[in-house]
Amino acid sequence: METASNSTQQLIFEALENQVPIKGLPGVSIRGVRKEPAQPFDVSFDLLSGPNQIQILGEIKPTFTPRLLEEIAPWIRRLKSMRPDVAVAVITPLLSSQAQTFCIENGIDFLDLAGNVFVNVPGKFTLQRNGMRGRNPLGATADSARNVNVFSGRFSRILRVLLEKPKSWTITEIARELEAESTRFHELFP
């Protein structure tokens, strides 16, 4: 059985080979995608922009939270000081705007499949495009569940039912109660 991490890695390998993260950036291309290179990274590839070329060593995860980025920031800074000629990037299907901001402020290179890119090798190479909003390429996964507003009407109705009638619930029972609560809500507020 394929794990979510493996499916994320496979999705990102294919996206890198198909130039997805840099789509729409003229003169920029990805070459030589290598899965699990000799270094302890998930992927390695060359990023070209005009005559400039830089090697990217990438760490792939289904999601990078600001907290996880804060934990790995010292490790990335140390690697970048030891290898100033390469970029060490985090790569994910979709990087939140908060995580993008944290990365830029802390010098962490990143790419995501929505097209957000920040690669900065001082004096050699700089490429930045952020604020791109994308669909989740993995479909309805746990990552997309983290991006929903749990305070929206539907979720608050679920929470209200769970709090008003405490017991062990099955998904079917929750769905039934949600439907009944939604019907009642629509009758009260057409």
BELTADA-V332940 format. One record per residue. RES is the residue in three letters. SS is DSSP state (2 for helix, 1 for strand, 0 for the rest). D_CENTER is the distance of its C-alpha to the mean C-alpha in Angstrom with 1 decimal. Layout:
res	ss	d_center
RES	SS	D_CENTER
RES	SS	D_CENTER
//
This chain:
res	ss	d_center
MET	0	22.6
GLU	0	19.2
THR	0	16.7
ALA	2	13.1
SER	2	12.1
ASN	2	14.6
SER	2	13.5
THR	2	9.9
GLN	2	11.7
GLN	2	14.2
LEU	2	12.0
ILE	2	10.5
PHE	2	14.1
GLU	2	15.5
ALA	2	13.2
LEU	2	14.2
GLU	2	17.7
ASN	0	17.7
GLN	0	16.6
VAL	2	13.7
PRO	2	11.6
ILE	2	15.0
LYS	0	16.7
GLY	0	19.2
LEU	0	19.7
PRO	0	23.3
GLY	0	24.5
VAL	1	21.1
SER	1	20.5
ILE	1	18.9
ARG	1	21.6
GLY	1	22.3
VAL	1	19.1
ARG	1	20.2
LYS	1	18.7
GLU	0	19.4
PRO	0	21.5
ALA	0	24.3
GLN	0	22.4
PRO	0	20.3
PHE	0	17.0
ASP	0	15.1
VAL	1	15.6
SER	1	17.8
PHE	1	18.6
ASP	1	20.5
LEU	1	19.4
LEU	1	22.4
SER	1	23.3
GLY	0	27.0
PRO	0	29.0
ASN	1	26.3
GLN	1	24.4
ILE	1	22.1
GLN	1	20.9
ILE	1	17.2
LEU	1	16.6
GLY	1	13.1
GLU	1	11.5
ILE	1	9.1
LYS	0	7.5
PRO	0	6.0
THR	0	4.4
PHE	0	6.0
THR	0	8.5
PRO	2	11.2
ARG	2	13.6
LEU	2	12.1
LEU	2	11.7
GLU	2	15.3
GLU	2	16.5
ILE	2	15.4
ALA	2	16.4
PRO	2	20.1
TRP	2	19.4
ILE	2	17.6
ARG	2	20.5
ARG	2	23.0
LEU	2	21.7
LYS	2	21.6
SER	2	25.2
MET	2	26.4
ARG	0	24.9
PRO	0	25.1
ASP	0	25.1
VAL	1	21.6
ALA	1	18.0
VAL	1	15.9
ALA	1	12.2
VAL	1	8.9
ILE	1	7.0
THR	1	3.8
PRO	0	4.1
LEU	0	2.9
LEU	0	3.6
SER	0	6.7
SER	2	10.0
GLN	2	11.3
ALA	2	8.9
GLN	2	9.7
THR	2	13.2
PHE	2	13.4
CYS	2	12.4
ILE	2	14.9
GLU	2	17.5
ASN	0	17.3
GLY	0	17.2
ILE	0	14.0
ASP	1	13.0
PHE	1	9.5
LEU	1	8.5
ASP	1	5.9
LEU	0	7.7
ALA	0	8.7
GLY	0	10.7
ASN	0	9.7
VAL	1	11.5
PHE	1	13.4
VAL	1	15.8
ASN	1	18.9
VAL	1	21.7
PRO	0	24.6
GLY	0	27.6
LYS	0	26.1
PHE	1	23.0
THR	1	20.8
LEU	1	18.3
GLN	1	16.3
ARG	1	14.9
ASN	0	12.7
GLY	0	12.9
MET	0	11.9
ARG	0	11.2
GLY	0	10.1
ARG	0	10.7
ASN	0	8.6
PRO	0	9.9
LEU	0	10.5
GLY	0	12.7
ALA	0	13.7
THR	0	12.1
ALA	2	11.8
ASP	2	8.2
SER	2	9.9
ALA	2	12.8
ARG	2	11.3
ASN	0	10.9
VAL	0	14.6
ASN	0	17.5
VAL	0	19.6
PHE	0	22.4
SER	0	22.9
GLY	2	26.2
ARG	2	25.3
PHE	2	23.6
SER	2	26.4
ARG	2	29.0
ILE	2	27.5
LEU	2	27.6
ARG	2	31.1
VAL	2	32.3
LEU	2	31.0
LEU	2	32.6
GLU	2	35.9
LYS	0	36.5
PRO	0	35.2
LYS	0	35.4
SER	0	33.4
TRP	0	31.7
THR	0	30.7
ILE	2	28.0
THR	2	31.0
GLU	2	32.8
ILE	2	29.9
ALA	2	29.5
ARG	2	33.3
GLU	2	33.5
LEU	2	30.6
GLU	2	32.6
ALA	2	35.8
GLU	2	34.2
SER	2	32.7
THR	2	36.1
ARG	2	37.8
PHE	2	35.5
HIS	2	36.1
GLU	2	39.9
LEU	2	40.0
PHE	0	37.9
PRO	0	38.3
//
